[in-house]
Amino acid sequence: MTGPTVLTIVLNYRTAEMTLKAAEAARTAMQGIAGGIVIVDNDSGDGSYEAITEHLDVSGWSAGGRVRAIQSGRNGGFGAGNNAGIRAGLPDGSMPDYVYILNSDAFPAPDAIRVLRDHLDATPGTSFAGSYIHGPEGDTHLTTFRFPSIASEFEGAIRFGPVSKLLRHRKVPVDTPRETQTVDWLAGASVMMRQNVLDEIGLFDETFFLYFEETDLFLRAHRAGHRTDFVPESRVAHIGSASTGMKTWTRVPEYWFDSRWHYFAKNHGRAYAAAASAAHLAGGFLHWLRCLVTRRAPGVPTRFLTTMLRHDLAALFSGPPRSAEQRASQPQSGSRKQPLRAQ
């Protein structure tokens, strides 16, 4: 095998069987591509790592030197787990040309990885490339986005057609393009990145436990002059929320509020973060008031606005954000899901 090398990373947290299915799909998609696959167990503590390593031995995957499993040593979240895989490098210890991160509940088509690699090869100005993500039944998963802003916070929270139309160029979600298109950022279920760009801008910020970590990475790349492309010819099936339980949430966990505040404060300053929260709370209150008058269910998780108010007021006057270790008592996860839109 010749050409640029690709390191595929599959992050596991208590979904060993599904992770192995994702890795199997990745093995097929990596045929003819130089490089290897590393499965990172994000300190599952449920026997996942042992089950995965046993499968690699019994199946013969590890014999060829193309697939290996490692332990992250701690569950620091999505970014920290992927960082462990990136730092580990290829099975021979060398650094790849490209890093490809794949969710443990995502299954690339046989040509999906090659399409992303070839796109980056052919477009030197692009440093990140992501796939078209669809559900098991073929339904499109929205994975293309603009960077969040004060205006987008208000638009997303008020949920009112005339406002959305007025702020259509500030909305975070971008309708899934039919052709290759440059976007601000992509959900991290299936994304390929240049290793030399990661060397330049740094890896995932491990202050984020879950959510906003890839938004932050793409923003750093954007500010350094690097482009992100959505490549619909690369197709990946995705279940979604397999290890986070997001689909069954009745309350938004504290770490989501931690991540959101850290993203705004880190990248725009505390004053901007406070303004973004004020915009969200104002829009959310107007949405709640309209639903009260029209007797409609607001469709907002329980106590979402009051939790945001309490959390962000405390964060505004507190010190640095909590580390992953300080969040050890919170629900843990290792796999990535689609960004939360729970205004």
C-alpha positions as CSV (number, residue, x, y, z in Angstrom):
1,M,0.0,0.0,0.0
2,T,1.3,3.4,-0.9
3,G,0.2,7.0,-0.6
4,P,-0.7,9.1,2.5
5,T,-1.2,7.3,5.7
6,V,-4.5,7.4,7.6
7,L,-5.0,6.7,11.3
8,T,-8.6,5.7,12.0
9,I,-9.7,6.1,15.7
10,V,-12.8,4.4,17.1
11,L,-13.6,5.5,20.6
12,N,-15.4,3.1,22.9
13,Y,-17.3,3.6,26.1
14,R,-19.3,0.6,27.3
15,T,-20.4,-0.4,23.8
16,A,-17.8,-3.1,22.9
17,E,-20.0,-5.1,20.5
18,M,-21.1,-2.0,18.6
19,T,-17.5,-0.6,18.6
20,L,-16.2,-3.8,17.0
21,K,-18.9,-3.5,14.3
22,A,-17.8,0.0,13.6
23,A,-14.2,-1.1,13.5
24,E,-15.1,-3.9,11.1
25,A,-16.7,-1.5,8.8
26,A,-13.6,0.7,9.1
27,R,-11.3,-2.2,8.3
28,T,-13.2,-2.8,5.0
29,A,-13.1,1.0,4.2
30,M,-9.3,1.0,5.0
31,Q,-8.5,-1.7,2.4
32,G,-5.8,-0.4,0.1
33,I,-5.1,2.6,2.3
34,A,-1.8,2.8,4.1
35,G,-2.2,3.2,7.9
36,G,-4.0,1.5,10.7
37,I,-6.9,1.5,13.2
38,V,-6.7,2.2,16.9
39,I,-9.6,1.4,19.2
40,V,-9.5,3.5,22.3
41,D,-11.4,2.3,25.3
42,N,-12.3,5.3,27.4
43,D,-11.9,3.6,30.7
44,S,-15.2,1.8,30.4
45,G,-14.6,-0.4,33.5
46,D,-17.2,-3.0,32.3
47,G,-14.9,-5.5,30.6
48,S,-15.1,-3.7,27.2
49,Y,-11.3,-3.4,26.8
50,E,-10.8,-7.1,27.6
51,A,-13.6,-8.1,25.2
52,I,-12.2,-5.9,22.4
53,T,-8.6,-7.2,22.8
54,E,-9.8,-10.8,23.0
55,H,-11.7,-10.2,19.7
56,L,-8.7,-8.7,18.0
57,D,-6.6,-11.8,19.0
58,V,-9.3,-14.4,18.1
59,S,-10.2,-12.8,14.8
60,G,-6.7,-12.2,13.8
61,W,-7.1,-8.5,13.3
62,S,-4.1,-7.7,15.5
63,A,-1.9,-10.2,13.7
64,G,-1.6,-8.0,10.6
65,G,-0.4,-5.0,12.6
66,R,-3.2,-2.9,11.2
67,V,-5.6,-2.8,14.2
68,R,-4.8,-2.4,17.9
69,A,-6.7,-1.5,21.1
70,I,-5.4,0.8,23.8
71,Q,-6.7,2.1,27.2
72,S,-7.1,5.9,27.6
73,G,-6.5,5.4,31.4
74,R,-9.3,7.8,32.3
75,N,-12.7,8.9,30.9
76,G,-12.0,12.5,30.1
77,G,-14.8,12.6,27.5
78,F,-14.9,12.6,23.7
79,G,-12.0,15.0,23.1
80,A,-9.6,13.4,25.6
81,G,-10.3,9.9,24.3
82,N,-9.6,10.9,20.7
83,N,-6.5,12.7,21.8
84,A,-5.2,9.5,23.4
85,G,-5.6,7.8,20.0
86,I,-4.0,10.6,18.1
87,R,-1.0,10.6,20.5
88,A,-0.6,6.9,20.2
89,G,-0.2,7.2,16.4
90,L,-0.1,4.4,13.9
91,P,0.5,0.8,15.1
92,D,4.2,1.2,14.4
93,G,4.3,4.3,16.6
94,S,4.8,6.8,13.7
95,M,2.5,9.7,13.0
96,P,0.1,9.6,10.1
97,D,-0.6,12.1,7.4
98,Y,-4.3,12.1,8.2
99,V,-6.3,11.3,11.3
100,Y,-9.9,10.0,10.9
101,I,-12.2,9.9,13.8
102,L,-15.2,7.6,13.7
103,N,-18.0,7.1,16.3
104,S,-18.4,3.7,17.8
105,D,-22.0,3.7,16.4
106,A,-21.1,4.8,12.9
107,F,-20.4,2.5,10.0
108,P,-18.6,3.9,6.9
109,A,-19.4,2.7,3.4
110,P,-16.6,0.8,1.8
111,D,-15.3,3.9,0.0
112,A,-16.1,6.5,2.7
113,I,-12.6,6.8,4.1
114,R,-10.9,6.8,0.7
115,V,-13.3,9.6,-0.5
116,L,-12.3,11.9,2.4
117,R,-8.6,11.1,1.9
118,D,-8.7,11.7,-1.8
119,H,-10.6,15.0,-1.2
120,L,-7.9,16.3,1.2
121,D,-5.2,15.1,-1.3
122,A,-6.8,17.0,-4.1
123,T,-7.6,20.2,-2.1
124,P,-4.5,21.5,-0.2
125,G,-6.5,24.4,1.1
126,T,-8.8,22.1,3.0
127,S,-7.7,20.7,6.3
128,F,-10.8,19.0,7.6
129,A,-13.3,16.9,5.7
130,G,-16.5,15.2,6.9
131,S,-19.0,12.7,5.6
132,Y,-22.7,12.7,4.8
133,I,-24.2,11.0,7.9
134,H,-27.5,9.1,7.6
135,G,-29.6,6.9,9.9
136,P,-30.1,3.2,9.6
137,E,-33.2,3.8,7.4
138,G,-31.4,6.3,5.2
139,D,-32.7,9.5,6.9
140,T,-30.3,12.5,6.8
141,H,-28.6,13.5,10.0
142,L,-27.9,17.2,10.2
143,T,-24.1,17.6,10.8
144,T,-23.3,20.9,9.0
145,F,-23.2,24.1,11.1
146,R,-22.2,27.7,11.5
147,F,-20.2,28.9,14.6
148,P,-22.5,29.9,17.5
149,S,-22.9,33.6,18.2
150,I,-25.1,35.9,20.3
151,A,-27.6,36.2,17.4
152,S,-27.7,32.4,16.9
153,E,-28.4,31.9,20.6
154,F,-31.4,34.2,20.4
155,E,-32.7,32.7,17.2
156,G,-32.4,29.1,18.4
157,A,-34.1,29.9,21.7
158,I,-37.1,32.0,20.5
159,R,-38.2,29.4,17.8
160,F,-40.2,32.0,15.9
161,G,-40.4,31.9,12.1
162,P,-40.0,35.7,11.4
163,V,-37.0,35.9,13.6
164,S,-35.4,32.8,12.1
165,K,-36.0,34.3,8.6
166,L,-34.4,37.6,9.7
167,L,-31.4,35.8,11.2
168,R,-31.2,33.0,8.6
169,H,-27.5,33.7,8.0
170,R,-26.7,33.5,11.7
171,K,-28.5,30.2,12.5
172,V,-26.2,27.5,13.7
173,P,-27.7,24.6,11.6
174,V,-26.9,24.6,7.9
175,D,-29.2,22.6,5.6
176,T,-27.3,19.5,4.4
177,P,-25.6,20.4,1.1
178,R,-26.1,18.2,-1.9
179,E,-22.6,18.9,-3.2
180,T,-19.2,19.4,-1.6
181,Q,-19.3,22.7,0.3
182,T,-17.2,24.6,2.8
183,V,-18.8,25.0,6.2
184,D,-17.8,26.4,9.6
185,W,-17.8,23.1,11.5
186,L,-19.1,19.5,11.3
187,A,-20.3,17.0,13.9
188,G,-17.5,14.6,14.8
189,A,-19.1,11.3,13.9
190,S,-16.9,10.9,10.8
191,V,-14.2,13.5,10.2
192,M,-10.7,13.4,8.6
193,M,-8.1,15.9,9.7
194,R,-4.5,16.7,8.6
195,Q,-2.0,15.7,11.2
196,N,0.2,18.7,10.5
197,V,-2.7,21.0,11.1
198,L,-3.3,19.4,14.5
199,D,0.4,19.8,15.2
200,E,-0.1,23.5,14.4
201,I,-3.3,24.3,16.3
202,G,-3.3,21.6,19.0
203,L,-5.6,18.7,19.7
204,F,-9.0,18.7,21.3
205,D,-9.3,21.0,24.4
206,E,-9.8,18.4,27.2
207,T,-11.6,21.0,29.4
208,F,-14.7,20.0,27.4
209,F,-16.2,16.7,28.6
210,L,-18.9,16.4,25.9
211,Y,-20.3,18.9,23.4
212,F,-18.6,21.9,21.8
213,E,-15.2,20.3,21.7
214,E,-15.2,19.8,18.0
215,T,-16.8,23.3,17.5
216,D,-13.8,24.7,19.4
217,L,-11.3,22.7,17.3
218,F,-12.8,23.8,14.0
219,L,-12.9,27.4,15.2
220,R,-9.2,27.3,16.0
221,A,-8.5,25.9,12.6
222,H,-10.7,28.5,11.0
223,R,-8.9,31.3,12.8
224,A,-5.6,29.8,11.6
225,G,-6.8,30.0,8.0
226,H,-7.8,26.3,7.5
227,R,-10.9,25.3,5.6
228,T,-13.5,22.6,6.5
229,D,-15.4,20.8,3.7
230,F,-18.5,18.7,3.8
231,V,-18.1,15.8,1.3
232,P,-21.4,14.1,0.7
233,E,-19.9,11.4,-1.5
234,S,-18.4,9.9,1.7
235,R,-21.4,8.2,3.3
236,V,-21.6,6.8,6.8
237,A,-24.6,5.2,8.6
238,H,-25.0,6.4,12.2
239,I,-27.2,5.2,15.0
240,G,-26.6,8.2,17.4
241,S,-26.5,8.6,21.2
242,A,-25.5,5.0,21.7
243,S,-23.3,5.6,24.7
244,T,-24.6,8.9,26.0
245,G,-28.3,8.1,26.3
246,M,-29.1,11.6,24.9
247,K,-32.3,10.5,23.3
248,T,-33.8,9.6,26.7
249,W,-32.7,12.8,28.5
250,T,-35.4,14.6,30.5
251,R,-32.8,17.0,32.0
252,V,-29.8,18.4,30.3
253,P,-26.7,17.3,32.2
254,E,-24.5,19.9,33.9
255,Y,-21.5,19.1,31.6
256,W,-23.5,20.5,28.6
257,F,-23.8,23.9,30.3
258,D,-20.1,23.7,31.4
259,S,-19.1,23.1,27.8
260,R,-21.3,25.8,26.3
261,W,-20.0,28.4,28.7
262,H,-16.4,27.4,28.2
263,Y,-16.7,27.6,24.4
264,F,-18.0,31.2,24.5
265,A,-15.8,32.4,27.3
266,K,-12.6,30.8,25.9
267,N,-13.1,32.0,22.3
268,H,-14.9,35.3,22.8
269,G,-14.4,36.4,26.4
270,R,-16.6,36.3,29.5
271,A,-18.6,39.4,28.6
272,Y,-19.5,37.9,25.2
273,A,-20.4,34.6,26.9
274,A,-22.7,36.5,29.3
275,A,-24.3,38.3,26.4
276,A,-24.9,35.1,24.6
277,S,-26.6,33.6,27.7
278,A,-28.7,36.7,28.1
279,A,-29.8,36.4,24.4
280,H,-30.6,32.8,24.9
281,L,-32.6,33.4,28.1
282,A,-34.5,36.3,26.5
283,G,-35.4,34.2,23.4
284,G,-36.3,31.3,25.6
285,F,-38.6,33.4,27.8
286,L,-40.4,34.8,24.8
287,H,-40.8,31.3,23.4
288,W,-42.2,30.1,26.8
289,L,-44.6,33.1,27.0
290,R,-45.9,32.5,23.5
291,C,-46.5,28.8,24.3
292,L,-48.3,29.8,27.5
293,V,-50.6,32.1,25.6
294,T,-51.2,29.6,22.8
295,R,-51.4,26.6,25.2
296,R,-48.7,24.7,23.4
297,A,-46.1,22.5,25.0
298,P,-42.8,24.4,24.8
299,G,-40.7,21.3,23.9
300,V,-37.9,22.3,26.2
301,P,-36.1,20.0,28.6
302,T,-37.2,20.3,32.3
303,R,-35.9,23.5,34.0
304,F,-33.5,24.2,31.1
305,L,-33.7,28.0,31.3
306,T,-33.5,28.2,35.1
307,T,-30.5,25.8,35.1
308,M,-28.8,27.9,32.4
309,L,-29.4,31.1,34.4
310,R,-28.1,29.6,37.6
311,H,-25.1,27.9,36.0
312,D,-24.0,30.9,33.9
313,L,-24.3,33.4,36.7
314,A,-22.1,31.1,38.8
315,A,-19.6,30.6,35.9
316,L,-19.4,34.4,35.3
317,F,-18.1,35.1,38.8
318,S,-16.2,31.9,39.3
319,G,-12.6,30.8,38.4
320,P,-11.5,28.5,35.6
321,P,-13.9,25.8,34.3
322,R,-13.8,22.4,36.0
323,S,-11.5,19.7,34.7
324,A,-12.7,16.3,33.6
325,E,-11.4,14.8,36.9
326,Q,-13.6,17.3,38.8
327,R,-16.6,16.0,36.9
328,A,-15.9,12.4,37.8
329,S,-19.2,11.9,39.5
330,Q,-21.1,13.0,36.3
331,P,-22.5,10.6,33.7
332,Q,-19.7,9.5,31.5
333,S,-19.4,8.8,27.8
334,G,-16.9,8.0,25.1
335,S,-18.8,8.2,21.8
336,R,-20.0,11.3,20.0
337,K,-23.6,12.2,19.1
338,Q,-25.2,15.0,17.2
339,P,-25.0,18.5,18.8
340,L,-27.8,19.3,21.3
341,R,-30.4,21.8,20.2
342,A,-32.4,22.0,23.4
343,Q,-33.5,25.6,23.7
